[in-house]
Amino acid sequence: MRLHPLLVLTLLVSNASAQIAQPVSTLVAQPALQGFTLEGNTLSNGSATLTLERKGDLLKAATVKLAASDTVQMGKLLNALTGYDFAEPLVGFLKQNNAPLEAATAAKPLNVNAEEYTLSFYKQMDILNLNVALTQIPESVFRKVNLIKGKVDAPIVIRVYSDFQCPYCQKLEGEFLMAYARKLPRDVRLEFHHVPLEQIHPNARPSAEASECAAEQKKFWEYHEALFVDRSWMSLKDPSGIFNELAKKVKLNTRQFSACFLSRKYKSVVDAALEAAGRLGIRGTPTVYVGGYKLGNAYDPAAYERLYKLLR
């Protein structure tokens, strides 16, 4: 499937909340849906129709059908479904891509990558059809790692793409994930994936390699937490002394740890993690996936629970 990234460049986060992966009842209550009537899985107001795909009580995807000229209403409905302000970039995108849109069909729509969503367009005469769904990346695309919390064979996977020097990663890990990982459902496991953003965080790479040396002694998660709690190493030209202190604090064999870190034994592991993140298009941290779904709000426990429902 070929994805066009054009909408990603100009979108703005709106005050609306995304309705995909929410209960269908919350979609019906949206201001943009005032005047629409729900019959079965169809919402209609006479000029526009939404066909809903459900998983239990959750909205899994939606197809919007309306006059191709009514881009204002299309923008409002797309905003309601995604929680992003796509209205203005949508108009520009449709104008710039009129030829591929005219060539698109129901079998071969024009697919657009827009944040965590895939938008699929095609026209029938003067009617524009737009399907909105969360992008689901196949499990086979993700790199296998050994940095796991929970049951190793748990079928649902939370993948956290993180940088130890990133302040937003510290906020996510410290305020939410460290505690959440201690009470994972039995069918859920959590994985840590390295994405050291070396251009802006000079100690991100050495901290990632140090954590792998701790993993060698089966103490990755203890060392991971220590790195996020003690931030004294972040601005040092040579953080190895602090890394050794943290190794001692979490009861590692410090001689083995130091030899491992100084030899850069796990450089290739971190290199491979960066390459894998790049193939997924990850450019910032933290980025979190539940199964193959990218989380829009990784701080919201309810968002995880809703995606579990879609995956179970």
Stockholm file with secondary structure:
# STOCKHOLM 1.0

chainA/1-312         MRLHPLLVLTLLVSNASAQIAQPVSTLVAQPALQGFTLEGNTLSNGSATLTLERKGDLLKAATVKLAASDTVQMGKLLNALTGYDFAEPLVGFLKQNNAPLEAATAAKPLNVNAEEYTLSFYKQMDILNLNVALTQIPESVFRKVNLIKGKVDAPIVIRVYSDFQCPYCQKLEGEFLMAYARKLPRDVRLEFHHVPLEQIHPNARPSAEASECAAEQKKFWEYHEALFVDRSWMSLKDPSGIFNELAKKVKLNTRQFSACFLSRKYKSVVDAALEAAGRLGIRGTPTVYVGGYKLGNAYDPAAYERLYKLLR
#=GR chainA/1-312 SS CCEECGGGGTCEECSSCCCTTSBHHHHHTSGGGTTCEEETTEEECSSEEEEEEEETTEEEEEEEEEETTCHHHHHHHHHHHHSEECHHHHHHHHHHTHHHHHHCCSSSCEEEEETTEEEEEEEETTEEEEEEEECBCCGGGSCCCSCEESCTTCSEEEEEEECTTCHHHHHHIIIIIHHHGGGCCTTEEEEEEECCCTTTCTTHHHHHHHHHHHHHTTCHHHHHHHHHHCCTTTTCSCTHHHHHHHHHHTTCCHHHHHHHHHHTTTHHHHHHHHHHHHHTTCCSSCEEEETTEECSCTTCHHHHHHHHHHHC
#=GC SS_cons         CCEECGGGGTCEECSSCCCTTSBHHHHHTSGGGTTCEEETTEEECSSEEEEEEEETTEEEEEEEEEETTCHHHHHHHHHHHHSEECHHHHHHHHHHTHHHHHHCCSSSCEEEEETTEEEEEEEETTEEEEEEEECBCCGGGSCCCSCEESCTTCSEEEEEEECTTCHHHHHHIIIIIHHHGGGCCTTEEEEEEECCCTTTCTTHHHHHHHHHHHHHTTCHHHHHHHHHHCCTTTTCSCTHHHHHHHHHHTTCCHHHHHHHHHHTTTHHHHHHHHHHHHHTTCCSSCEEEETTEECSCTTCHHHHHHHHHHHC
//
